[in-house]
Amino acid sequence: MGDEDKTELSRSELADRAETLAAFPKEGEVQKYLELSHEFARHADPSWEAEMQEYLDHSENLGRACQNREFDMFRHELRDLQNRMNACHRDYK
């Protein structure tokens, strides 16, 4: 998968769509995001195992929320992912 795919399916784009349009992502986008998330986790530094598991847990919750059409839970998981990403990037600078 190229960088374009990763950019296209970035978490922030999913968040923007959910927050501004008040709609779920297009069909298949969340599944592609989950696939990229698992690929990312496989290549992560082993010392980040706990953090990556937390990320994957939130990502899977996001997928379930979309699948079950639970929009409030979907937005909640996006916020959790954003908050965790910000903290992680701050911690590992």
N, C-alpha and C positions, 0 to 999 in steps of 0.2 A: 504494500500500500504506500502510495506516495504522500509527500507532505501536504499536497492539496487536499487529499481525503481527510487527513488528520485535522487540517485547518477547518475544512467544511463541517466536520462533525465535532468540533470542539465543544467542551462543556459550556462555555460562555455563550455560544450560539444557541444551544438548546435552552439555556437559561433565558436569553433575550427573547426567544420566541415564546416561551411559556409566560414570562412576565409581561411583555408588551402586547402580545396578541391574545393572551388569555386562552391559548389553545395548545393542544398536544403537538409534538413534532410530527412531521410527515411520517407516514408508515415506513418502517425500516430504518429510520435514522437512529432510534434508540438502540436497536439491535446492533447496528454498525458501531455505535459508541461503546456498547458492552464488549464487542469483539476487540476493538482497539484497546480498551481498558485491560482486558486479560492479556493481550499481547504486551502492553506496557509493563504489567506486573511481572510477566515472565522474564523481562530484561532488567528489572530493577535490582539495585544493589541488595544483596541478602541482608544487610544490616537494617534495611527499611521494611522488613517483613511485616511487623505489626502495623505500620502506617499503611502499607499497601493492602493489607487485609481489611483495614477499616475503610479504605477507599473503595475496594471491591464490594464490601457489604453495602455501602451507600449506593454504589452504582447498581447493584442487583435490586435494591429496594426501589430505585428510580425506575428500573425496567418493569418491576411488578406493578408499581403504581400506574405506569402508562398502560400496561396490558389490562389492568383491571379498571382503567378509566377513572382513577381516583386523583383528580386534578390537584386538590389541596395537598395530598401526600406527595405528588410529583413535585410541586413547587417547594415543599418542605425539604425534600431530598436534594433538590438543586441548591437550596440555601446551605444545607449541611455540607455539600460538596465544595461549594465556594468558600465557606468559612474554613474548612479543613485544608483546602488548597492554599489559601492565604497563610494560614499558620505554618503549614509544612514548608512553603517557600521561604518564609521568614526564618524558620528554625534551621534550614539547611543552606542558608546563604554563606 
